[in-house]
Amino acid sequence: MIGLPAGTRIWIAAGITDMRCGFQGLAAKVETALAADPFNGHVFVFRGRRGDTIKVLWATEDGLCLLAKRLEQGRFVWPQATSGSVCLTPAQLSMLLEGIDWRQPQRTWQPRTVL
């Protein structure tokens, strides 16, 4: 994933999005459904009906970036809400993009206790 500038917020658009939408369609969805400015530098993530495809819309200083990812197996973990948005951390976004359940990650190691 491209490194995001400090202070960039990451928003998941809850519900289902038509994956035929491009730059203009997703920017319009950000404005209407999320009541946000798509050009404010924040990242907006959308998921299709089948759950195996996501699109990421991100405005940089010189234009909009549209990234798409499709999983060959499995589904992207998504909030149960049908509308609104959920804020993620950059670490949660990385897990989401890898197909990992970002809601309840668990450590695979236990810290040692010092006696």
Protein Blocks (a to p, Z undefined) as FASTA:
>chain_A
ZZddehiacdddehjddfkbcfklmmmmmmmmnopafknopacddddfkopaccdddddf
kbccddddddfbdcddddfbfgdcddddfklmmmmmnopafklgcdfbdcdddZZ
